[in-house]
Amino acid sequence: MSDTNYIGRMVFGRRGTDFENVAGVVTNVSGCRLAGCRGLRLHVKWPDGHRTYVCTKGCDEQEDGSLRIGD
Protein backbone atom coordinates (compact mmCIF):
# COMPACT_ATOMS: atom_id res chain seq x y z
CA MET A 1 0.00 0.00 0.00
CA SER A 2 1.26 3.47 -0.86
CA ASP A 3 2.19 5.81 2.00
CA THR A 4 -0.41 8.35 0.91
CA ASN A 5 -3.21 5.75 1.02
CA TYR A 6 -3.09 5.95 4.82
CA ILE A 7 -3.70 9.70 5.03
CA GLY A 8 -7.27 10.43 6.13
CA ARG A 9 -7.93 6.91 7.40
CA MET A 10 -9.44 6.42 10.84
CA VAL A 11 -7.44 4.75 13.63
CA PHE A 12 -9.24 3.30 16.66
CA GLY A 13 -7.78 2.58 20.09
CA ARG A 14 -6.99 -0.87 21.45
CA ARG A 15 -9.95 -3.16 22.24
CA GLY A 16 -10.76 -3.56 25.92
CA THR A 17 -9.61 -0.05 26.83
CA ASP A 18 -11.48 3.20 27.42
CA PHE A 19 -10.29 4.26 23.96
CA GLU A 20 -11.60 1.40 21.80
CA ASN A 21 -14.37 3.58 20.35
CA VAL A 22 -12.24 6.72 20.02
CA ALA A 23 -11.10 7.42 16.46
CA GLY A 24 -8.15 9.50 15.35
CA VAL A 25 -7.25 10.52 11.81
CA VAL A 26 -3.96 9.85 10.00
CA THR A 27 -2.51 13.22 8.99
CA ASN A 28 0.92 12.17 7.70
CA VAL A 29 3.14 9.12 7.17
CA SER A 30 6.88 8.54 7.61
CA GLY A 31 9.20 5.58 8.05
CA CYS A 32 9.13 3.77 11.40
CA ARG A 33 12.08 4.75 13.59
CA LEU A 34 12.39 1.40 15.38
CA ALA A 35 15.64 -0.29 14.36
CA GLY A 36 14.98 -3.00 11.79
CA CYS A 37 11.26 -2.25 11.44
CA ARG A 38 9.96 -1.95 7.90
CA GLY A 39 6.59 -0.51 8.88
CA LEU A 40 5.30 2.99 8.39
CA ARG A 41 4.85 5.54 11.16
CA LEU A 42 1.33 6.95 11.07
CA HIS A 43 0.93 10.46 12.47
CA VAL A 44 -2.48 10.28 14.18
CA LYS A 45 -4.42 13.30 15.45
CA TRP A 46 -7.00 12.42 18.12
CA PRO A 47 -10.23 14.33 18.89
CA ASP A 48 -8.69 15.90 22.02
CA GLY A 49 -5.89 17.40 19.89
CA HIS A 50 -3.16 15.00 21.00
CA ARG A 51 -0.95 13.40 18.37
CA THR A 52 0.59 9.96 18.48
CA TYR A 53 2.82 8.08 16.08
CA VAL A 54 1.64 4.53 15.52
CA CYS A 55 3.54 1.93 13.48
CA THR A 56 1.53 0.06 10.86
CA LYS A 57 3.07 -3.19 12.14
CA GLY A 58 1.13 -2.62 15.38
CA CYS A 59 -2.23 -2.04 13.68
CA ASP A 60 -4.88 -4.36 12.35
CA GLU A 61 -6.85 -3.37 9.25
CA GLN A 62 -10.61 -3.58 9.73
CA GLU A 63 -13.14 -4.63 7.06
CA ASP A 64 -14.24 -1.00 6.57
CA GLY A 65 -10.66 0.12 5.83
CA SER A 66 -10.05 1.72 9.23
CA LEU A 67 -7.19 0.62 11.45
CA ARG A 68 -7.20 -0.57 15.05
CA ILE A 69 -4.20 -0.41 17.32
CA GLY A 70 -3.28 -4.07 17.81
CA ASP A 71 -4.37 -6.31 20.64
Backbone as ProteinMPNN parsed JSONL, in Angstrom:
{"seq_chain_A": "MSDTNYIGRMVFGRRGTDFENVAGVVTNVSGCRLAGCRGLRLHVKWPDGHRTYVCTKGCDEQEDGSLRIGD", "coords_chain_A": {"N_chain_A": [[0.842, -1.179, 0.0], [0.516, 2.211, -0.774], [2.197, 4.993, 0.783], [0.662, 7.359, 0.927], [-1.923, 6.419, 0.85], [-2.743, 5.942, 3.398], [-3.283, 8.361, 4.595], [-5.823, 10.285, 6.045], [-7.292, 8.108, 6.855], [-9.132, 6.397, 9.422], [-8.165, 5.68, 12.77], [-8.524, 3.49, 15.395], [-8.592, 3.055, 18.967], [-7.061, 0.575, 21.15], [-8.753, -2.544, 21.653], [-10.821, -3.291, 24.494], [-10.045, -1.243, 26.112], [-10.532, 2.086, 27.484], [-10.475, 3.567, 25.24], [-11.31, 2.267, 22.946], [-13.413, 2.937, 21.256], [-12.76, 5.396, 20.353], [-11.756, 7.478, 17.765], [-9.026, 8.433, 15.789], [-7.403, 10.443, 13.256], [-5.356, 9.814, 10.464], [-2.776, 11.942, 9.65], [-0.343, 12.252, 8.431], [2.498, 10.427, 7.103], [5.42, 8.552, 7.773], [8.646, 6.892, 7.755], [9.043, 4.111, 9.976], [10.738, 4.485, 13.052], [11.898, 2.544, 14.627], [14.561, 0.379, 15.102], [15.331, -1.773, 12.485], [12.684, -2.19, 11.801], [10.232, -2.374, 9.276], [7.931, -1.085, 8.905], [5.444, 1.561, 8.574], [5.248, 4.804, 9.96], [2.521, 6.165, 11.357], [1.092, 9.294, 11.608], [-1.046, 10.316, 13.896], [-3.885, 12.208, 14.638], [-5.828, 12.892, 17.384], [-9.226, 13.279, 18.688], [-9.072, 14.956, 20.953], [-6.999, 16.604, 20.378], [-4.44, 15.686, 20.839], [-1.478, 14.124, 19.533], [-0.261, 11.113, 18.2], [2.124, 8.596, 17.252], [1.918, 5.951, 15.422], [2.958, 2.714, 14.571], [2.496, 0.916, 11.551], [2.857, -1.797, 11.712], [1.89, -2.445, 14.148], [-0.812, -2.301, 13.958], [-4.12, -3.374, 13.115], [-5.902, -4.009, 10.178], [-9.238, -3.148, 9.547], [-12.424, -4.407, 8.324], [-13.808, -2.285, 7.158], [-11.827, -0.628, 6.259], [-10.672, 1.014, 8.093], [-8.23, 1.381, 10.757], [-7.057, -0.461, 13.614], [-5.461, -0.126, 16.654], [-3.276, -2.639, 17.547], [-4.039, -5.718, 19.334]], "CA_chain_A": [[0.0, 0.0, 0.0], [1.258, 3.465, -0.859], [2.192, 5.808, 1.998], [-0.41, 8.355, 0.915], [-3.212, 5.752, 1.017], [-3.091, 5.949, 4.817], [-3.697, 9.698, 5.026], [-7.266, 10.432, 6.127], [-7.932, 6.915, 7.404], [-9.443, 6.416, 10.839], [-7.442, 4.746, 13.627], [-9.238, 3.302, 16.656], [-7.781, 2.579, 20.088], [-6.994, -0.865, 21.445], [-9.955, -3.157, 22.239], [-10.755, -3.561, 25.923], [-9.606, -0.053, 26.834], [-11.481, 3.201, 27.421], [-10.286, 4.255, 23.963], [-11.595, 1.396, 21.804], [-14.37, 3.578, 20.348], [-12.245, 6.719, 20.017], [-11.098, 7.419, 16.461], [-8.149, 9.501, 15.349], [-7.248, 10.517, 11.806], [-3.963, 9.846, 10.003], [-2.508, 13.222, 8.993], [0.923, 12.174, 7.701], [3.145, 9.122, 7.169], [6.877, 8.542, 7.611], [9.205, 5.579, 8.052], [9.128, 3.774, 11.397], [12.081, 4.753, 13.588], [12.393, 1.404, 15.377], [15.638, -0.293, 14.363], [14.979, -2.999, 11.793], [11.263, -2.247, 11.444], [9.963, -1.953, 7.902], [6.589, -0.505, 8.885], [5.298, 2.994, 8.39], [4.854, 5.542, 11.157], [1.327, 6.945, 11.067], [0.929, 10.461, 12.467], [-2.48, 10.283, 14.185], [-4.42, 13.305, 15.449], [-6.996, 12.422, 18.117], [-10.226, 14.332, 18.894], [-8.686, 15.895, 22.015], [-5.886, 17.402, 19.892], [-3.159, 14.998, 20.999], [-0.945, 13.405, 18.371], [0.588, 9.956, 18.475], [2.821, 8.085, 16.075], [1.642, 4.527, 15.518], [3.538, 1.925, 13.482], [1.533, 0.062, 10.858], [3.074, -3.186, 12.142], [1.132, -2.62, 15.38], [-2.23, -2.041, 13.682], [-4.885, -4.361, 12.351], [-6.845, -3.369, 9.254], [-10.614, -3.584, 9.73], [-13.143, -4.632, 7.059], [-14.236, -1.004, 6.57], [-10.659, 0.117, 5.832], [-10.052, 1.724, 9.226], [-7.187, 0.621, 11.45], [-7.196, -0.568, 15.047], [-4.201, -0.406, 17.321], [-3.28, -4.073, 17.813], [-4.37, -6.31, 20.637]], "C_chain_A": [[0.886, 1.24, 0.0], [1.136, 4.246, 0.451], [0.991, 6.739, 2.051], [-1.789, 7.725, 1.06], [-3.654, 5.715, 2.484], [-3.645, 7.299, 5.275], [-5.223, 9.818, 4.942], [-7.989, 9.227, 6.697], [-8.129, 7.056, 8.905], [-8.619, 5.348, 11.556], [-8.195, 4.689, 14.957], [-8.287, 2.744, 17.708], [-7.901, 1.077, 20.284], [-8.306, -1.353, 22.074], [-9.743, -3.401, 23.735], [-10.238, -2.397, 26.753], [-10.693, 1.013, 26.735], [-11.462, 3.88, 26.047], [-10.683, 3.422, 22.747], [-12.583, 2.006, 20.813], [-13.953, 4.992, 19.966], [-11.458, 6.598, 18.717], [-10.259, 8.658, 16.224], [-8.031, 9.442, 13.839], [-5.76, 10.59, 11.464], [-3.753, 11.13, 9.204], [-1.23, 13.204, 8.162], [1.51, 10.78, 7.902], [4.643, 9.311, 7.0], [7.358, 7.13, 7.905], [9.268, 5.344, 9.553], [10.572, 3.945, 11.861], [12.668, 3.588, 14.372], [13.413, 0.647, 14.529], [15.15, -1.612, 13.773], [13.517, -3.114, 11.377], [11.075, -1.708, 10.03], [8.57, -1.367, 7.76], [6.623, 0.988, 8.623], [4.81, 3.609, 9.692], [3.69, 6.444, 10.772], [1.219, 8.074, 12.081], [-0.567, 10.612, 12.688], [-2.86, 11.47, 15.073], [-5.74, 12.827, 16.049], [-7.953, 13.581, 18.379], [-9.853, 15.36, 19.96], [-7.486, 16.751, 21.625], [-4.521, 16.755, 20.048], [-2.762, 14.308, 19.701], [-0.111, 12.234, 18.86], [1.144, 9.455, 17.158], [2.821, 6.569, 16.173], [2.257, 3.814, 14.319], [2.466, 1.033, 12.868], [1.68, -1.397, 11.272], [2.306, -3.492, 13.425], [-0.347, -2.368, 15.209], [-2.838, -3.192, 12.898], [-5.849, -3.608, 11.446], [-8.216, -3.99, 9.434], [-11.29, -3.719, 8.358], [-13.535, -3.332, 6.373], [-13.068, -0.125, 6.126], [-10.001, 0.92, 6.947], [-8.986, 0.817, 9.85], [-7.499, 0.585, 12.935], [-5.825, -0.888, 15.619], [-4.277, -1.817, 17.867], [-3.55, -4.502, 19.235], [-3.182, -7.036, 21.209]], "O_chain_A": [[1.893, 1.292, 0.706], [0.117, 4.177, 1.138], [0.37, 6.893, 3.103], [-2.747, 8.434, 1.368], [-4.829, 5.478, 2.766], [-4.399, 7.36, 6.246], [-5.832, 9.501, 3.921], [-9.181, 9.309, 6.995], [-7.372, 7.758, 9.574], [-8.401, 4.258, 11.029], [-8.467, 5.723, 15.567], [-7.315, 2.059, 17.393], [-8.73, 0.409, 19.666], [-8.895, -0.672, 22.914], [-8.63, -3.68, 24.18], [-10.014, -2.538, 27.955], [-11.659, 0.856, 25.988], [-12.344, 4.68, 25.737], [-10.418, 3.833, 21.618], [-12.587, 1.626, 19.643], [-14.718, 5.709, 19.32], [-10.601, 5.726, 18.581], [-10.713, 9.784, 16.427], [-8.506, 8.495, 13.212], [-5.002, 11.329, 12.092], [-4.445, 11.384, 8.218], [-1.051, 14.047, 7.283], [1.064, 10.037, 8.777], [5.089, 10.123, 6.189], [6.56, 6.265, 8.265], [9.519, 6.275, 10.318], [11.509, 3.59, 11.147], [13.838, 3.641, 14.751], [13.147, 0.317, 13.373], [14.619, -2.463, 14.488], [13.154, -4.051, 10.666], [11.684, -0.71, 9.645], [8.078, -1.17, 6.648], [7.685, 1.591, 8.471], [4.044, 2.992, 10.432], [3.84, 7.365, 9.969], [1.253, 7.83, 13.287], [-1.29, 10.997, 11.769], [-2.247, 11.707, 16.114], [-6.65, 12.414, 15.33], [-7.55, 14.742, 18.305], [-10.273, 16.514, 19.878], [-6.999, 17.537, 22.437], [-3.545, 17.218, 19.458], [-3.611, 13.956, 18.882], [0.65, 12.357, 19.82], [0.686, 9.845, 16.084], [3.614, 5.977, 16.906], [2.096, 4.255, 13.181], [1.634, 0.467, 13.576], [0.716, -2.158, 11.188], [2.092, -4.657, 13.758], [-1.072, -2.233, 16.195], [-2.164, -3.88, 12.132], [-6.532, -2.684, 11.886], [-8.349, -5.213, 9.47], [-10.786, -3.207, 7.358], [-13.592, -3.272, 5.145], [-13.281, 0.997, 5.667], [-8.902, 1.446, 6.772], [-8.87, -0.359, 9.505], [-8.134, 1.499, 13.46], [-5.125, -1.784, 15.149], [-5.226, -2.164, 18.57], [-3.324, -3.765, 20.194], [-3.268, -7.599, 22.3]]}, "name": "protein", "num_of_chains": 1, "seq": "MSDTNYIGRMVFGRRGTDFENVAGVVTNVSGCRLAGCRGLRLHVKWPDGHRTYVCTKGCDEQEDGSLRIGD"}
